[in-house]
């Protein structure tokens, strides 16, 4: 994947690469456009772990793991960004992507302003300087 075709923003000398299927709007009015193909690479594999319980229902804890082939591709993209920009790189994904047990890439998810949290994605406003990370 050619990094010149990917949408990203630079904030305080750190690169945030969109790995989302929708764009993000920020408090300063800037927009991070979507990268739907890259978003597919962040898809993780859920695995359920049964939690012992006295209840007559099954309780599970879901953990998320990367697809190894996709992680390799993401590492290659991360390395291309590093070679070009010589700065830290974060992939911007969903909260599930943040919770995935990635070994060699950094993933963050945006944090929306309180007044836009419950709005549709195209109406949400995100902080530029505040991100979720596991």
Beta strands, then each sheet from edge to edge (+ up, - down):
strand 1: 8-11
strand 2: 14-18
strand 3: 24-25
strand 4: 31-32
strand 5: 44-51
strand 6: 59-66
strand 7: 89-92
strand 8: 107-112
strand 9: 126-132
sheet 1: 1+ 2- 7- 8- 9+
sheet 2: 3+ 4-
sheet 3: 5+ 6-
end
